[in-house]
């Protein structure tokens, strides 16, 4: 036989369990939203980070991943170790890697250094080209890249080497500056 005290304890336990379940369900729908931006005045380091930008339609446009991002508020710049950047355009995808990168606080200027590898692919046609150099300056909003260093370009058939280059990433056109040497495949 159950005593009155035991019965009241069981009823209280069931009631508390029901209230706990109801409160936890209410809180599940209130997940915190994504962080809009970190304060550039803070001194911080992020490990294994991923940065994603979207266009007005919610489609991804830029993705950057790296093992380490450090922000230096005094110098107003961020340093990135081994960045992997993907720029997604309607007709092409740019894959960019480097040993290191330095970003300004406004994230408009990126300086890639070390072994810099840039590859442009057109998914619909299969056309691709790659560029290798030691240093590249990227202007984010106009989507341009430039270097004064030696550049080697290859598209699977043709090879071009030069000293210095300017690249418009929106239309894939480039200008080579000095000591241009090209080898073209003849069909």
C-alpha positions in Angstrom: 0.0 0.0 0.0 1.2 3.5 -0.9 1.2 6.0 1.8 -0.1 9.5 1.4 3.4 11.0 1.6 4.8 8.7 -1.1 1.8 9.4 -3.4 2.3 13.2 -3.0 6.0 12.8 -3.7 5.3 10.8 -6.9 2.7 13.5 -8.0 5.3 16.2 -7.3 8.0 14.3 -9.3 5.6 13.9 -12.3 4.7 17.5 -12.2 8.3 18.7 -12.0 9.3 16.4 -14.9 6.4 17.8 -17.0 7.4 21.4 -16.2 11.1 20.7 -16.9 10.2 19.1 -20.3 7.9 22.0 -21.2 10.6 24.6 -20.3 13.3 22.8 -22.3 11.1 22.6 -25.4 10.5 26.4 -25.2 14.2 27.1 -25.1 15.1 24.8 -28.0 13.5 27.2 -30.5 15.5 30.2 -29.2 18.9 29.4 -30.6 21.3 32.3 -30.8 21.8 33.8 -34.2 25.2 34.1 -36.0 27.6 36.7 -34.9 27.4 39.6 -37.3 31.0 40.7 -36.8 33.8 40.7 -34.3 35.0 44.0 -32.9 38.2 45.0 -34.7 39.4 46.6 -31.5 39.7 43.3 -29.7 42.9 41.3 -29.6 41.9 37.7 -30.4 42.9 34.5 -32.1 40.5 32.0 -33.8 41.5 28.4 -34.4 40.1 26.2 -37.2 37.8 29.0 -38.3 35.6 29.4 -41.4 34.4 32.8 -42.8 31.4 32.8 -45.2 30.0 35.7 -47.2 26.7 35.6 -49.1 25.1 37.7 -51.8 21.8 39.5 -51.7 20.0 36.2 -52.7 21.6 34.2 -49.9 24.0 32.4 -52.2 27.6 31.8 -51.0 30.1 34.1 -52.7 33.3 33.8 -50.6 34.5 31.1 -48.2 37.7 31.3 -46.3 39.1 28.6 -44.0 42.3 28.5 -42.1 43.8 26.9 -39.0 44.5 30.2 -37.3 43.3 33.8 -37.6 44.9 36.5 -35.3 43.6 40.0 -35.0 46.0 42.8 -34.0 44.0 45.9 -33.0 47.1 48.1 -32.8 48.2 47.4 -36.3 44.5 47.1 -37.5 45.1 43.9 -39.4 44.5 40.3 -39.2 47.0 37.6 -40.0 45.9 34.2 -41.3 48.0 31.0 -41.5 47.5 28.7 -44.5 44.3 30.3 -45.9 42.1 28.4 -48.3 39.8 30.8 -50.1 37.0 30.0 -52.5 35.4 32.8 -54.6 32.2 31.7 -56.2 31.0 33.6 -59.3 28.1 32.8 -61.7 30.4 31.4 -64.4 33.6 30.5 -62.5 35.0 29.3 -59.2 38.4 30.6 -57.9 40.3 28.4 -55.5 43.1 30.3 -53.7 45.7 29.0 -51.3 48.8 30.5 -49.7 51.2 30.1 -46.8 50.0 33.2 -45.1 47.7 36.2 -45.5 47.3 39.7 -44.0 43.9 41.4 -44.0 43.1 45.0 -43.3 40.5 45.7 -40.6 37.9 46.5 -43.2 38.6 43.2 -44.9 38.9 45.0 -48.3 42.6 44.3 -48.9 44.3 40.9 -48.6 48.0 40.3 -49.0 48.8 36.6 -49.8 52.4 35.4 -49.4 54.5 32.3 -49.5 53.5 29.6 -52.0 50.4 31.3 -53.6 48.3 29.1 -55.8 45.3 30.4 -57.7 43.1 28.2 -59.8 40.1 29.3 -61.9 37.6 26.7 -63.0 34.5 27.1 -65.2 32.2 24.2 -64.0 30.0 24.2 -67.1 32.8 24.1 -69.7 35.5 22.3 -67.7 38.0 25.1 -68.7 40.6 25.8 -66.0 43.8 27.8 -65.5 46.2 28.0 -62.6 48.6 30.7 -61.4 51.6 30.3 -59.1 53.6 33.1 -57.5 55.1 34.2 -54.2 52.9 37.2 -53.4 49.5 38.5 -54.5 47.5 41.6 -53.4 43.7 41.1 -53.6 41.3 44.0 -53.6 38.0 42.4 -52.4 35.2 44.6 -53.7 36.5 45.2 -57.2 37.8 41.6 -57.3 41.2 42.3 -58.6 44.6 40.7 -57.9 48.1 41.9 -58.7 51.7 41.1 -58.0 55.2 42.4 -58.9 56.7 39.0 -58.4 57.4 36.3 -60.9 54.2 34.5 -62.1 53.7 31.2 -63.8 50.4 30.4 -65.5 49.2 27.1 -67.0 45.9 25.9 -68.5 46.7 22.3 -69.2 48.2 23.1 -72.6 49.8 26.6 -72.7 52.3 28.0 -70.2 53.2 31.7 -69.6 55.8 33.1 -67.3 56.3 36.8 -66.5 57.4 39.3 -63.9 54.4 41.1 -62.5 50.7 40.8 -63.3 47.3 42.4 -62.9 44.2 40.2 -62.9 40.5 41.1 -63.1 38.8 38.2 -61.4 35.3 39.3 -62.5 36.0 38.6 -66.2 39.1 36.4 -65.9 41.3 38.8 -67.9 44.9 39.5 -67.0 47.8 41.6 -68.0 51.4 40.4 -67.7 54.1 43.1 -67.3 57.7 42.3 -67.9 59.9 39.4 -69.3 56.9 37.6 -70.6 57.6 34.1 -72.0 54.9 31.9 -73.5 54.7 28.4 -74.8 51.6 27.6 -76.8 50.3 24.2 -77.8 49.6 23.8 -81.5 46.6 21.7 -82.5 
